Amino acid sequence: MYALVDIKGKQYKAEKGGKLRIDRISKEAGDKVEFDSVLLYSDEDRIEVGTPFVKGIKVTATVEEHVSDKKVIVFKMKRRKGYRRKRGHRQHYTILKVDKIGK
C-alpha cells in the first residue's frame, strides 16, 4: 500500500511505516500531521488516480526530527575584475514517519 502525496508543491511516495524527508514544516517533534492532497492511492488489488486529488484518502504522519543537509558552497567570480563572492547554504528538512494511509 502506497500513496503519492503533494506536500508544499513537491510529490512524495508515502508507504506505511516508511520515512519521508520533506522541506521543513513548522511543527514540533512528535506532532501528528495530515495530508489530504493525495494524487494516487494504491491498495493490494486496486489503484485510484485523483483528478487532481483522490477524495477521502489521507496520509497521517508523525514528525520525527528536523535536520539540515550538507553545506553547499556557492562561489561567484568575474575574472580580472576583483569580484569574488563565497556563500554557504544548508537546506533544512523535516523527517516524517508515515503512520497511516487511508480514510
C-alpha positions in Angstrom: 0.0 0.0 0.0 1.4 3.4 -1.0 0.2 6.8 -2.0 1.7 9.7 -4.0 1.1 12.8 -2.0 1.7 16.5 -2.8 3.4 18.4 0.1 4.4 22.0 -0.4 4.4 21.7 -4.2 6.5 18.5 -4.3 5.4 15.0 -4.8 6.5 12.1 -2.5 5.8 8.4 -2.4 4.5 7.5 1.0 4.4 3.9 2.3 3.0 2.8 5.6 5.9 2.6 8.1 8.2 4.5 5.8 10.0 7.8 6.2 9.8 11.0 4.2 12.3 13.8 4.0 10.4 16.9 3.1 11.1 20.6 3.2 10.9 22.0 6.8 7.4 22.5 8.2 6.6 24.4 11.4 5.7 21.5 13.7 7.4 20.2 16.7 8.9 16.7 17.0 6.2 14.2 18.0 3.3 16.2 16.4 0.9 14.5 14.0 0.4 15.8 10.5 -2.3 15.0 8.0 -2.1 15.5 4.2 -5.2 15.2 2.1 -3.7 16.1 -1.2 -3.2 12.5 -2.4 -2.6 12.2 -6.1 -2.6 8.4 -6.4 -3.6 5.7 -4.0 -2.6 2.0 -4.4 -4.0 -0.8 -2.4 -3.1 -4.5 -2.8 -5.8 -5.0 -5.5 -6.7 -1.6 -6.9 -5.2 1.8 -7.9 -7.1 5.1 -7.6 -5.9 8.1 -9.6 -7.2 11.5 -8.5 -8.5 14.4 -10.7 -6.5 16.1 -9.2 -6.8 14.5 -5.8 -8.3 11.3 -4.5 -11.3 12.1 -2.3 -11.5 10.6 1.2 -7.9 9.4 1.4 -5.4 11.0 3.8 -1.8 10.4 4.8 -1.2 10.7 8.5 2.4 11.1 9.7 4.4 11.9 12.8 7.2 14.5 12.9 10.4 12.7 14.0 13.1 15.4 13.7 14.4 18.4 11.9 17.7 18.1 10.1 20.0 20.1 7.9 21.6 18.9 4.7 25.3 19.2 3.9 26.6 22.7 3.2 26.7 23.7 -0.4 29.2 26.4 -1.4 28.1 29.0 -3.9 31.1 30.8 -5.4 30.8 33.6 -7.9 33.8 35.2 -9.6 34.4 37.5 -12.5 38.0 37.2 -13.7 40.2 40.3 -13.8 37.6 42.4 -12.0 38.3 41.7 -8.4 34.8 40.3 -7.9 34.5 37.2 -5.7 31.6 36.1 -3.5 31.5 33.0 -1.4 28.3 31.9 0.3 27.3 28.8 2.0 23.8 27.3 2.1 22.3 24.5 4.2 18.8 23.2 3.3 16.6 22.4 6.2 14.4 19.3 6.2 11.8 17.6 8.3 11.8 13.8 8.7 8.3 12.3 8.8 7.3 8.7 9.7 4.2 7.6 7.9 1.7 6.1 10.3 -1.5 5.6 8.2 -2.7 5.8 4.7 -6.4 5.6 4.1 -9.7 7.1 5.2 
